[in-house]
């Protein structure tokens, strides 16, 4: 009903041209049928294949108006008031000065003729000649309650065909939550696929729906859908971070926008597990994980970089509830004398989105170089907390060895993890993992088992980052002390 009221108000505002960007063409026509009856105006639709048809009453198709210039000329010359819906008209205004001029003349004569043109396409670039005569209208997307009803309708439809279904009502609720941001038609197709694929609606369908939603929203490039989300059982240490996230895990209780956690910054040494922790947030909260590639944002044309960022953030909003992971955020925000202020505009766009977003998107930003981060990004209110991920201590290193040994089917009983931890003092988690991988390759090459002595040998060969970049690491620790929360303790 809200769409009908809003669309009626737009058409009553004496706007000659209304642009509606959507894939739901039939839904727009149905809405306009109701609006035309309220306004007592005839309603026509046109397409290149069907020609002109009056749809508020059956009078048949007028095939002679199938050409774009012909239909515009016909609308301009007729004295009958009406609403004319032109479907997929976008190709006929691109480098088509005659059609653009006809649209402008129809708009200029609106006061005398009262013709309203409604341009319906999946996307429409308005020519500058007619921009001031146009109004954009966006039809609403279904809310959670409507999506739940839609899923149950699909369930009943499949049941009516004699199929026995296993339906988990809590999974239906979760599925409806994850379908938000899609049109009715797209949501209906994904829900139907989730039902018929395995004859059930369970929590295992949520991941499939998220993948399908990502593909429909066409996020490839700047945003990547991370299919491999971890859980914290595969992350050693980070006890403080785990508890913080557990205390703020989404629940069924309604939260206001102000109460929802907004995001965290993970600052630390390279290879300390920040990326794995970001993936584990999504795994713990059972949300899709989107990774923003800051380097993919940049475009040589002025304004395109900011446009890419705005588009990526809009798509993240559509995927909500989700986790948005911005890896090495400092690389996209470091300013230089030759970037024409692009990095500052990117920062402004991100800060505005962080402050004003109304979607349930939890942001996890990771950074290695604190000196490159602007202070505006780190103040409370934009980030809920800043966690410092330091090198693992003795206990955590033992846990890391155990995790990687099990992951590679190595018998833990063959190793003295306390000794390995002592030898690997100052190593990051990534450096420990690489030492284990190197030991496996060495063992294969010499046709032997991976043993304690071989692991120690590989560890002794490695010069960890804590040695190579000791001064820089100490500087980072000094800055983090008293300013951040230790993620391990």
Kinemage of the C-alpha trace (Angstrom):
@kinemage 1
@onewidth
@group {chain A} dominant
@subgroup {mainchain}
@vectorlist {calphas} color= white
{ca unk a 1} P 0.000 0.000 0.000
{ca unk a 2} L 2.887 2.367 0.721
{ca unk a 3} L 4.182 1.961 -2.848
{ca unk a 4} L 0.740 2.848 -4.214
{ca unk a 5} L 0.514 5.961 -2.039
{ca unk a 6} L 4.040 7.093 -2.917
{ca unk a 7} L 3.665 6.441 -6.643
{ca unk a 8} L 0.307 8.248 -6.689
{ca unk a 9} L 1.943 11.242 -5.005
{ca unk a 10} L 4.728 11.284 -7.624
{ca unk a 11} L 2.270 11.213 -10.524
{ca unk a 12} L 0.156 13.935 -8.895
{ca unk a 13} L 3.229 16.181 -8.607
{ca unk a 14} L 3.036 17.108 -12.310
{ca unk a 15} L 6.303 15.342 -13.151
{ca unk a 16} L 6.338 14.585 -16.913
{ca unk a 17} L 8.789 11.633 -16.788
{ca unk a 18} L 9.131 9.046 -14.022
{ca unk a 19} L 12.096 6.626 -14.084
{ca unk a 20} L 11.781 3.268 -12.301
{ca unk a 21} L 14.864 1.035 -12.262
{ca unk a 22} L 13.796 -2.521 -11.476
{ca unk a 23} L 13.642 -6.058 -12.829
{ca unk a 24} L 10.046 -6.418 -11.572
{ca unk a 25} L 8.324 -5.031 -14.633
{ca unk a 26} L 5.041 -6.871 -14.049
{ca unk a 27} L 4.877 -5.636 -10.461
{ca unk a 28} L 5.304 -2.028 -11.643
{ca unk a 29} L 2.468 -2.433 -14.130
{ca unk a 30} L 0.196 -3.889 -11.425
{ca unk a 31} L 0.995 -0.962 -9.133
{ca unk a 32} L 0.286 1.520 -11.925
{ca unk a 33} L -3.077 -0.122 -12.656
{ca unk a 34} L -4.143 0.734 -9.110
{ca unk a 35} L -2.667 4.237 -9.380
{ca unk a 36} L -4.405 4.900 -12.717
{ca unk a 37} L -7.774 3.943 -11.210
{ca unk a 38} L -7.151 6.402 -8.345
{ca unk a 39} L -6.194 9.183 -10.791
{ca unk a 40} L -8.884 8.235 -13.340
{ca unk a 41} L -6.332 8.140 -16.135
{ca unk a 42} L -5.910 5.502 -18.850
{ca unk a 43} L -2.787 3.328 -18.608
{ca unk a 44} L -0.768 2.136 -21.603
{ca unk a 45} L 2.304 -0.086 -21.832
{ca unk a 46} L 4.773 -0.325 -24.702
{ca unk a 47} L 7.632 -2.648 -25.601
{ca unk a 48} L 9.618 -3.111 -28.800
{ca unk a 49} L 8.074 -6.571 -29.290
{ca unk a 50} L 4.465 -5.940 -28.222
{ca unk a 51} L 3.825 -2.401 -29.335
{ca unk a 52} L 1.328 -0.208 -27.496
{ca unk a 53} L -1.381 -1.782 -25.331
{ca unk a 54} L -3.970 -0.231 -23.064
{ca unk a 55} L -3.915 -2.278 -19.867
{ca unk a 56} L -6.530 -0.647 -17.641
{ca unk a 57} L -9.112 -1.975 -20.092
{ca unk a 58} L -8.850 -4.491 -22.933
{ca unk a 59} L -8.700 -2.804 -26.331
{ca unk a 60} L -5.914 -4.831 -27.927
{ca unk a 61} L -2.406 -4.132 -29.147
{ca unk a 62} L -1.633 -1.358 -31.635
{ca unk a 63} L 1.170 -2.950 -33.611
{ca unk a 64} L 1.833 0.133 -35.760
{ca unk a 65} L 3.406 1.820 -32.738
{ca unk a 66} L 6.108 -0.780 -32.206
{ca unk a 67} L 9.004 1.520 -33.213
{ca unk a 68} L 10.436 3.839 -30.503
{ca unk a 69} L 10.228 7.046 -32.551
{ca unk a 70} L 6.695 6.145 -33.684
{ca unk a 71} L 5.366 5.647 -30.159
{ca unk a 72} L 6.890 8.917 -28.926
{ca unk a 73} L 5.419 10.731 -31.922
{ca unk a 74} L 2.032 9.136 -31.240
{ca unk a 75} L 2.089 10.148 -27.562
{ca unk a 76} L 3.109 13.694 -28.480
{ca unk a 77} L 0.357 14.082 -31.056
{ca unk a 78} L -2.562 12.584 -29.116
{ca unk a 79} L -4.762 14.813 -26.966
{ca unk a 80} L -5.884 11.986 -24.681
{ca unk a 81} L -4.374 12.242 -21.220
{ca unk a 82} L -2.722 9.094 -19.989
{ca unk a 83} L 0.107 7.247 -18.284
{ca unk a 84} L 2.465 5.636 -20.799
{ca unk a 85} L 4.804 2.906 -19.508
{ca unk a 86} L 7.763 2.379 -21.851
{ca unk a 87} L 9.532 -0.877 -21.000
{ca unk a 88} L 13.272 -1.304 -21.641
{ca unk a 89} L 13.506 2.040 -23.421
{ca unk a 90} L 17.100 2.673 -22.270
{ca unk a 91} L 18.783 1.582 -25.555
{ca unk a 92} L 16.632 4.039 -27.510
{ca unk a 93} L 17.892 7.177 -25.761
{ca unk a 94} L 21.580 6.321 -25.972
{ca unk a 95} L 22.993 8.253 -28.947
{ca unk a 96} L 19.464 8.780 -30.267
{ca unk a 97} L 18.997 12.580 -30.421
{ca unk a 98} L 15.593 12.349 -32.110
{ca unk a 99} L 14.094 10.225 -29.334
{ca unk a 100} L 15.632 12.427 -26.639
{ca unk a 101} L 14.170 15.497 -28.340
{ca unk a 102} L 10.714 13.884 -28.557
{ca unk a 103} L 10.837 13.040 -24.837
{ca unk a 104} L 11.792 16.638 -24.083
{ca unk a 105} L 8.948 18.029 -26.221
{ca unk a 106} L 6.433 15.751 -24.468
{ca unk a 107} L 7.765 17.036 -21.139
{ca unk a 108} L 7.629 20.678 -22.266
{ca unk a 109} L 3.984 20.276 -23.316
{ca unk a 110} L 2.939 18.551 -20.083
{ca unk a 111} L 0.827 21.458 -18.836
{ca unk a 112} L -1.442 21.283 -21.892
{ca unk a 113} L -1.374 17.540 -22.695
{ca unk a 114} L -0.885 15.941 -19.222
{ca unk a 115} L 1.010 12.937 -20.625
{ca unk a 116} L 3.120 11.085 -18.049
{ca unk a 117} L 5.917 8.883 -19.349
{ca unk a 118} L 7.071 6.069 -17.053
{ca unk a 119} L 10.411 4.577 -18.133
{ca unk a 120} L 10.888 1.074 -16.672
{ca unk a 121} L 14.277 -0.646 -17.113
{ca unk a 122} L 16.804 -2.567 -15.056
{ca unk a 123} L 19.007 0.538 -15.348
{ca unk a 124} L 18.487 3.899 -17.006
{ca unk a 125} L 21.026 6.643 -17.657
{ca unk a 126} L 18.997 9.843 -18.034
{ca unk a 127} L 20.268 12.162 -20.797
{ca unk a 128} L 21.141 15.633 -19.462
{ca unk a 129} L 18.623 17.246 -21.845
{ca unk a 130} L 15.667 15.766 -19.940
{ca unk a 131} L 17.110 15.272 -16.444
{ca unk a 132} L 15.315 18.268 -14.937
{ca unk a 133} L 11.939 16.896 -16.101
{ca unk a 134} L 12.449 13.470 -14.501
{ca unk a 135} L 11.768 11.943 -11.109
{ca unk a 136} L 13.198 8.659 -9.850
{ca unk a 137} L 10.939 6.211 -8.061
{ca unk a 138} L 12.129 3.055 -6.303
{ca unk a 139} L 9.637 0.333 -5.490
{ca unk a 140} L 10.061 -1.141 -2.035
{ca unk a 141} L 11.737 -4.457 -1.347
{ca unk a 142} L 9.958 -7.067 0.782
{ca unk a 143} L 10.466 -6.920 4.538
{ca unk a 144} L 11.203 -9.922 6.764
{ca unk a 145} L 7.541 -10.672 7.500
{ca unk a 146} L 6.644 -10.595 3.799
{ca unk a 147} L 9.583 -12.875 3.015
{ca unk a 148} L 8.485 -15.377 5.664
{ca unk a 149} L 5.007 -15.440 4.118
{ca unk a 150} L 6.574 -15.887 0.687
{ca unk a 151} L 8.627 -18.883 1.887
{ca unk a 152} L 5.590 -20.519 3.475
{ca unk a 153} L 3.629 -19.953 0.240
{ca unk a 154} L 6.358 -21.814 -1.659
{ca unk a 155} L 6.287 -24.586 0.957
{ca unk a 156} L 2.518 -24.999 0.549
{ca unk a 157} L 2.879 -24.966 -3.229
{ca unk a 158} L 5.435 -27.796 -3.150
{ca unk a 159} L 3.337 -29.736 -0.602
{ca unk a 160} L 0.298 -29.467 -2.879
{ca unk a 161} L 2.273 -31.435 -5.463
{ca unk a 162} L 2.434 -34.366 -3.035
{ca unk a 163} L 5.977 -33.770 -1.781
{ca unk a 164} L 6.660 -34.436 1.908
{ca unk a 165} L 8.800 -31.648 3.341
{ca unk a 166} L 10.901 -31.269 6.472
{ca unk a 167} L 10.405 -27.667 7.611
{ca unk a 168} L 12.358 -26.066 10.449
{ca unk a 169} L 10.490 -22.872 11.422
{ca unk a 170} L 13.625 -21.315 12.920
{ca unk a 171} L 15.426 -21.936 9.599
{ca unk a 172} L 12.547 -20.237 7.758
{ca unk a 173} L 13.040 -17.175 9.957
{ca unk a 174} L 16.798 -17.194 9.318
{ca unk a 175} L 16.235 -17.687 5.599
{ca unk a 176} L 13.824 -14.737 5.442
{ca unk a 177} L 16.425 -12.595 7.212
{ca unk a 178} L 19.048 -13.481 4.608
{ca unk a 179} L 16.715 -12.902 1.647
{ca unk a 180} L 16.327 -9.236 2.537
{ca unk a 181} L 17.544 -6.920 -0.198
{ca unk a 182} L 16.120 -9.029 -3.027
{ca unk a 183} L 12.996 -8.417 -5.058
{ca unk a 184} L 9.872 -10.528 -4.559
{ca unk a 185} L 10.594 -12.483 -7.754
{ca unk a 186} L 14.242 -13.212 -6.930
{ca unk a 187} L 13.414 -14.161 -3.338
{ca unk a 188} L 10.643 -16.477 -4.548
{ca unk a 189} L 12.998 -18.265 -6.949
{ca unk a 190} L 15.728 -18.736 -4.337
{ca unk a 191} L 13.260 -19.939 -1.708
{ca unk a 192} L 11.732 -22.430 -4.163
{ca unk a 193} L 15.197 -23.734 -5.090
{ca unk a 194} L 16.113 -24.147 -1.410
{ca unk a 195} L 12.960 -26.223 -0.878
{ca unk a 196} L 13.124 -28.522 -3.903
{ca unk a 197} L 16.909 -29.120 -3.818
{ca unk a 198} L 16.737 -31.321 -0.723
{ca unk a 199} L 13.029 -31.516 0.095
{ca unk a 200} L 13.516 -29.475 3.267
{ca unk a 201} L 14.022 -26.055 4.784
{ca unk a 202} L 16.890 -26.297 7.265
{ca unk a 203} L 19.763 -24.102 8.412
{ca unk a 204} L 21.983 -25.720 5.765
{ca unk a 205} L 19.941 -23.859 3.109
{ca unk a 206} L 21.038 -20.456 4.395
{ca unk a 207} L 24.539 -20.685 2.896
{ca unk a 208} L 23.155 -21.696 -0.504
{ca unk a 209} L 20.730 -18.775 -0.423
{ca unk a 210} L 23.531 -16.338 0.455
{ca unk a 211} L 25.610 -17.556 -2.492
{ca unk a 212} L 22.648 -17.198 -4.837
{ca unk a 213} L 21.899 -13.739 -3.470
{ca unk a 214} L 25.507 -12.648 -3.995
{ca unk a 215} L 25.404 -13.767 -7.633
{ca unk a 216} L 22.095 -11.974 -8.246
{ca unk a 217} L 23.410 -8.719 -6.800
{ca unk a 218} L 26.506 -8.942 -9.059
{ca unk a 219} L 29.166 -7.948 -6.536
{ca unk a 220} L 32.157 -9.429 -8.309
{ca unk a 221} L 35.233 -7.209 -8.443
{ca unk a 222} L 35.424 -4.845 -5.503
{ca unk a 223} L 33.487 -7.174 -3.175
{ca unk a 224} L 34.183 -10.878 -2.893
{ca unk a 225} L 31.997 -13.473 -1.248
{ca unk a 226} L 34.137 -15.538 1.144
{ca unk a 227} L 32.826 -19.094 1.009
{ca unk a 228} L 35.347 -20.451 3.508
{ca unk a 229} L 34.357 -18.947 6.850
{ca unk a 230} L 36.146 -20.429 9.848
{ca unk a 231} L 35.133 -20.900 13.439
{ca unk a 232} L 37.159 -19.954 16.485
{ca unk a 233} L 37.983 -23.580 17.254
{ca unk a 234} L 40.549 -23.200 14.458
{ca unk a 235} L 42.016 -20.030 15.997
{ca unk a 236} L 44.467 -20.270 18.891
{ca unk a 237} L 44.395 -17.535 21.521
{ca unk a 238} L 42.364 -14.338 20.981
{ca unk a 239} L 40.416 -15.091 24.180
{ca unk a 240} L 39.495 -11.448 24.784
{ca unk a 241} L 38.207 -11.029 21.225
{ca unk a 242} L 36.218 -14.280 21.396
{ca unk a 243} L 34.496 -13.238 24.633
{ca unk a 244} L 33.727 -9.757 23.249
{ca unk a 245} L 32.082 -11.284 20.185
{ca unk a 246} L 30.179 -13.910 22.191
{ca unk a 247} L 28.724 -11.196 24.446
{ca unk a 248} L 27.504 -9.287 21.367
{ca unk a 249} L 26.375 -12.223 19.227
{ca unk a 250} L 23.099 -11.490 17.380
{ca unk a 251} L 20.064 -12.952 19.113
{ca unk a 252} L 16.386 -13.242 18.371
{ca unk a 253} L 15.713 -10.194 20.564
{ca unk a 254} L 14.974 -6.979 18.704
{ca unk a 255} L 17.813 -4.475 18.857
{ca unk a 256} L 17.699 -0.842 17.905
{ca unk a 257} L 20.207 0.409 15.361
{ca unk a 258} L 22.089 2.257 18.125
{ca unk a 259} L 22.447 -0.941 20.179
{ca unk a 260} L 23.794 -3.100 17.364
{ca unk a 261} L 27.590 -3.601 17.296
{ca unk a 262} L 29.036 -1.644 14.383
{ca unk a 263} L 32.549 -2.959 13.903
{ca unk a 264} L 36.047 -3.576 15.179
{ca unk a 265} L 39.584 -2.811 14.068
{ca unk a 266} L 42.147 -5.610 14.326
{ca unk a 267} L 45.632 -4.126 14.509
{ca unk a 268} L 48.688 -6.297 14.692
{ca unk a 269} L 51.709 -8.025 13.309
{ca unk a 270} L 51.588 -9.584 9.855
{ca unk a 271} L 50.715 -13.269 10.046
{ca unk a 272} L 49.300 -13.013 13.565
{ca unk a 273} L 45.860 -14.323 12.571
{ca unk a 274} L 43.881 -11.140 11.896
{ca unk a 275} L 42.435 -12.464 8.630
{ca unk a 276} L 41.501 -15.792 10.202
{ca unk a 277} L 39.842 -13.912 13.069
{ca unk a 278} L 37.812 -11.838 10.578
{ca unk a 279} L 36.586 -15.027 8.915
{ca unk a 280} L 35.777 -16.524 12.288
{ca unk a 281} L 33.486 -13.603 13.220
{ca unk a 282} L 31.244 -14.563 10.306
{ca unk a 283} L 31.488 -18.236 11.252
{ca unk a 284} L 30.596 -17.593 14.898
{ca unk a 285} L 27.651 -15.333 14.051
{ca unk a 286} L 26.536 -17.516 11.097
{ca unk a 287} L 26.540 -14.599 8.683
{ca unk a 288} L 27.807 -14.270 5.117
{ca unk a 289} L 31.274 -12.743 4.839
{ca unk a 290} L 32.078 -10.116 2.211
{ca unk a 291} L 35.681 -9.079 1.637
{ca unk a 292} L 36.379 -5.640 0.199
{ca unk a 293} L 39.453 -5.409 -2.000
{ca unk a 294} L 40.706 -1.855 -1.459
{ca unk a 295} L 43.104 -2.033 -4.413
{ca unk a 296} L 40.233 -2.941 -6.768
{ca unk a 297} L 38.443 0.299 -5.857
{ca unk a 298} L 40.907 2.540 -7.626
{ca unk a 299} L 40.184 3.737 -11.137
{ca unk a 300} L 42.196 6.186 -13.231
{ca unk a 301} L 39.115 8.284 -14.057
{ca unk a 302} L 38.179 11.025 -11.593
{ca unk a 303} L 35.149 10.099 -9.518
{ca unk a 304} L 35.076 6.423 -10.531
{ca unk a 305} L 36.937 5.230 -7.423
{ca unk a 306} L 34.413 6.865 -5.095
{ca unk a 307} L 31.577 5.495 -7.234
{ca unk a 308} L 33.016 1.978 -6.918
{ca unk a 309} L 33.164 2.367 -3.137
{ca unk a 310} L 29.604 3.686 -2.863
{ca unk a 311} L 28.362 0.804 -4.996
{ca unk a 312} L 30.230 -1.735 -2.854
{ca unk a 313} L 28.810 -0.288 0.376
{ca unk a 314} L 25.283 -0.247 -1.082
{ca unk a 315} L 25.660 -3.909 -2.018
{ca unk a 316} L 26.919 -4.727 1.482
{ca unk a 317} L 23.798 -3.034 2.850
{ca unk a 318} L 21.661 -5.227 0.580
{ca unk a 319} L 23.436 -8.364 1.829
{ca unk a 320} L 22.743 -7.510 5.475
{ca unk a 321} L 22.848 -9.081 7.960
{ca unk a 322} L 26.466 -9.773 7.050
{ca unk a 323} L 30.094 -9.193 8.039
{ca unk a 324} L 32.093 -6.785 5.862
{ca unk a 325} L 35.826 -7.482 6.061
{ca unk a 326} L 38.134 -4.695 4.863
{ca unk a 327} L 41.596 -6.230 4.746
{ca unk a 328} L 44.633 -3.950 5.189
{ca unk a 329} L 42.415 -0.891 5.254
{ca unk a 330} L 45.387 1.471 5.555
{ca unk a 331} L 46.415 0.703 1.948
{ca unk a 332} L 43.222 2.271 0.624
{ca unk a 333} L 43.360 5.314 2.879
{ca unk a 334} L 47.026 6.316 2.723
{ca unk a 335} L 47.157 9.716 1.072
{ca unk a 336} L 49.736 10.909 -1.398
{ca unk a 337} L 50.506 14.066 -3.304
{ca unk a 338} L 49.523 12.566 -6.663
{ca unk a 339} L 46.122 11.010 -5.918
{ca unk a 340} L 44.107 14.253 -6.438
{ca unk a 341} L 42.518 13.860 -3.013
{ca unk a 342} L 40.981 10.478 -3.873
{ca unk a 343} L 42.057 8.860 -0.584
{ca unk a 344} L 40.466 11.717 1.393
{ca unk a 345} L 37.197 11.330 -0.517
{ca unk a 346} L 37.293 7.553 0.072
{ca unk a 347} L 37.788 8.187 3.790
{ca unk a 348} L 34.884 10.635 3.812
{ca unk a 349} L 32.608 8.127 2.069
{ca unk a 350} L 33.525 5.336 4.504
{ca unk a 351} L 33.081 7.574 7.557
{ca unk a 352} L 29.683 8.802 6.360
{ca unk a 353} L 28.519 5.243 5.717
{ca unk a 354} L 29.767 4.085 9.125
{ca unk a 355} L 27.879 6.888 10.866
{ca unk a 356} L 24.623 6.806 8.898
{ca unk a 357} L 24.070 3.224 7.768
{ca unk a 358} L 20.756 1.685 8.756
{ca unk a 359} L 21.642 -1.874 7.795
{ca unk a 360} L 22.916 -4.687 10.008
{ca unk a 361} L 26.445 -4.804 8.575
{ca unk a 362} L 29.239 -5.545 11.052
{ca unk a 363} L 32.570 -4.222 9.797
{ca unk a 364} L 35.878 -5.935 10.577
{ca unk a 365} L 38.869 -3.895 9.438
{ca unk a 366} L 42.400 -5.254 9.660
{ca unk a 367} L 45.569 -3.163 9.608
{ca unk a 368} L 49.330 -3.632 9.955
{ca unk a 369} L 50.520 -0.009 9.921
{ca unk a 370} L 48.821 2.206 12.498
{ca unk a 371} L 50.706 5.318 11.337
{ca unk a 372} L 48.846 5.228 7.998
{ca unk a 373} L 45.388 5.244 9.606
{ca unk a 374} L 43.562 8.575 10.041
{ca unk a 375} L 42.400 9.337 13.614
{ca unk a 376} L 38.807 9.963 12.446
{ca unk a 377} L 38.455 6.272 11.606
{ca unk a 378} L 39.348 5.025 15.071
{ca unk a 379} L 37.218 7.137 17.365
{ca unk a 380} L 34.527 5.486 19.487
{ca unk a 381} L 31.138 5.414 17.797
{ca unk a 382} L 32.591 4.465 14.451
{ca unk a 383} L 34.528 1.462 15.755
{ca unk a 384} L 33.225 -0.334 18.827
{ca unk a 385} L 36.699 -1.486 19.811
{ca unk a 386} L 40.317 -1.661 18.639
{ca unk a 387} L 42.028 -4.982 19.330
{ca unk a 388} L 45.778 -5.475 19.191
{ca unk a 389} L 46.787 -8.936 17.946
{ca unk a 390} L 50.282 -9.529 19.304
{ca unk a 391} L 52.628 -12.444 18.635
{ca unk a 392} L 51.438 -15.643 20.338
{ca unk a 393} L 52.816 -16.544 23.748
{ca unk a 394} L 54.094 -19.983 24.780
{ca unk a 395} L 50.663 -21.509 25.461
{ca unk a 396} L 49.140 -20.163 22.240
{ca unk a 397} L 52.091 -21.368 20.152
{ca unk a 398} L 51.550 -24.887 21.494
{ca unk a 399} L 47.872 -24.651 20.495
{ca unk a 400} L 48.867 -23.439 17.007
{ca unk a 401} L 51.199 -26.433 16.513
{ca unk a 402} L 48.409 -28.784 17.605
{ca unk a 403} L 45.825 -27.213 15.270
{ca unk a 404} L 48.098 -27.392 12.204
{ca unk a 405} L 49.299 -30.922 13.009
{ca unk a 406} L 45.709 -32.182 13.192
{ca unk a 407} L 44.753 -30.284 10.034
{ca unk a 408} L 47.513 -32.125 8.127
{ca unk a 409} L 46.808 -35.551 9.644
{ca unk a 410} L 50.063 -35.597 11.653
{ca unk a 411} L 49.956 -37.683 14.831
{ca unk a 412} L 50.145 -35.183 17.751
{ca unk a 413} L 51.593 -37.855 20.038
{ca unk a 414} L 54.812 -37.848 17.979
{ca unk a 415} L 55.655 -34.240 18.933
{ca unk a 416} L 56.757 -32.384 22.036
{ca unk a 417} L 54.786 -29.178 21.584
{ca unk a 418} L 56.359 -27.532 24.639
{ca unk a 419} L 59.823 -27.873 23.066
{ca unk a 420} L 58.551 -26.706 19.667
{ca unk a 421} L 56.986 -23.679 21.311
{ca unk a 422} L 60.267 -22.825 23.022
{ca unk a 423} L 62.220 -23.063 19.743
{ca unk a 424} L 59.612 -20.935 17.930
{ca unk a 425} L 59.608 -18.042 20.389
{ca unk a 426} L 58.896 -14.804 18.483
{ca unk a 427} L 57.162 -16.641 15.616
{ca unk a 428} L 53.766 -15.626 14.295
{ca unk a 429} L 51.045 -18.169 13.580
{ca unk a 430} L 51.674 -17.909 9.829
{ca unk a 431} L 55.416 -18.540 10.318
{ca unk a 432} L 54.704 -21.631 12.418
{ca unk a 433} L 52.346 -22.945 9.744
{ca unk a 434} L 54.928 -22.418 7.003
{ca unk a 435} L 57.581 -24.245 9.044
{ca unk a 436} L 55.239 -27.242 9.337
{ca unk a 437} L 54.510 -27.161 5.591
{ca unk a 438} L 58.247 -26.988 4.803
{ca unk a 439} L 58.897 -29.963 7.092
{ca unk a 440} L 56.230 -31.991 5.276
{ca unk a 441} L 57.804 -31.256 1.869
{ca unk a 442} L 61.293 -32.089 3.171
{ca unk a 443} L 60.011 -35.373 4.622
{ca unk a 444} L 58.356 -36.313 1.324
{ca unk a 445} L 61.506 -35.533 -0.658
{ca unk a 446} L 63.618 -37.788 1.573
{ca unk a 447} L 60.910 -40.439 1.964
{ca unk a 448} L 60.652 -40.138 5.733
{ca unk a 449} L 58.103 -39.266 8.404
{ca unk a 450} L 57.655 -35.764 9.785
{ca unk a 451} L 59.462 -35.904 13.118
{ca unk a 452} L 60.281 -33.558 15.992
{ca unk a 453} L 63.869 -33.073 14.843
{ca unk a 454} L 62.755 -32.176 11.324
{ca unk a 455} L 60.325 -29.541 12.612
{ca unk a 456} L 62.986 -28.046 14.860
{ca unk a 457} L 65.388 -27.945 11.918
{ca unk a 458} L 62.870 -26.015 9.802
{ca unk a 459} L 62.160 -23.616 12.661
{ca unk a 460} L 65.857 -22.932 13.130
{ca unk a 461} L 66.193 -22.025 9.447
{ca unk a 462} L 63.485 -19.355 9.716
{ca unk a 463} L 64.195 -15.742 10.660
{ca unk a 464} L 60.839 -14.535 11.991
{ca unk a 465} L 59.462 -11.070 11.394
{ca unk a 466} L 60.002 -10.246 15.067
{ca unk a 467} L 63.749 -10.465 14.366
{ca unk a 468} L 63.861 -8.985 10.876
{ca unk a 469} L 61.670 -5.992 11.806
{ca unk a 470} L 62.293 -5.831 15.557
{ca unk a 471} L 62.288 -2.020 15.807
{ca unk a 472} L 59.078 -1.572 13.840
{ca unk a 473} L 57.310 -4.255 15.845
{ca unk a 474} L 58.394 -2.705 19.134
{ca unk a 475} L 57.136 0.686 17.966
{ca unk a 476} L 53.757 -0.861 17.144
{ca unk a 477} L 53.604 -2.509 20.569
{ca unk a 478} L 54.481 0.754 22.305
{ca unk a 479} L 51.682 2.560 20.464
{ca unk a 480} L 49.119 -0.177 21.190
{ca unk a 481} L 49.914 -0.319 24.896
{ca unk a 482} L 47.208 1.615 26.741
{ca unk a 483} L 45.405 2.578 23.515
{ca unk a 484} L 43.971 -0.788 22.430
{ca unk a 485} L 42.572 -3.976 23.935
{ca unk a 486} L 44.876 -6.987 23.844
{ca unk a 487} L 43.023 -9.610 21.790
{ca unk a 488} L 44.774 -12.552 23.482
{ca unk a 489} L 44.481 -11.810 27.211
